[in-house]
Amino acid sequence: MNRSLFVANWKMQFSFHQAASFIKTNIGRLSALAQLPDVEIVLCPTFTDLYAAALLVQDTKVMIGAQDVSRFESGAHTGQVSALSLAEIGCTYALVGHAESRRLLQESCADITQKCERLFAQGIIPIICVDQETLEEQLASITRLLIQVDPELPYAIAFEPAGAIGTGNVPDKDYLQTVFKQLEELCSQNPQPFSLLYGGSVRPENARELLAIKQLIGLLIGGASLDIANLEAIVTQYR
Ligand code: PGA
């Protein structure tokens, strides 16, 4: 795929007002990034902030993504948010299986696959987060779902190595190249278009080297995405 995807995972770092104010203050700069040729910018605030964020970016090419979704379609599931609601408020993407929520919610690969199923049904692109430990099992689980869904529905895989999230430690390039080659081989067995992302301590200083990995089309950015100058410095290093 000839595009570069930059996903800002804001986690629970901003409050509602902080997220809205970040977008309002920086809307011109965010919009300019999203207008770079073949660049996609996705902001992932918390559930409560999504709708306001979607309204604030509506006249730009900036997209909105959720940080999670319920694995249930609808019904008596207190505290859950459905894929339908995410679609209705304008989410284009949703993260699933992020290491932080996987740990907290004790999610299995099957749970995460079910979330993907809900997202596909609503036309939302899942960004499935995996690490060294979950990569093969999660890919096998997703493949069982992909056999049954429309071959044109895109998905993304974000490889976030354990130990890289929020630590400043990024694995060496040779190791990442091997992993992304393996991911590409596994994903190519399915007909659906896929995008491979790297996540974990992405910074302006390491973005260029990461983006040089052949199979990679983008980055999942946590801490560094909370600062507009850092986000710009990362995005403008795309090939
Ligand atoms: P980080 O977070 O960039 O702060 O390491 C990435 C993530 O958890 O998605």
Boltz pocket constraint, residues with backbone or C-beta under 6 A from the ligand:
constraints:
  - pocket:
      binder: B
      contacts: [[A, 9], [A, 160], [A, 164], [A, 165], [A, 166], [A, 167], [A, 199], [A, 200], [A, 201], [A, 202], [A, 220], [A, 221], [A, 222], [A, 223], [A, 224]]
      max_distance: 6.0
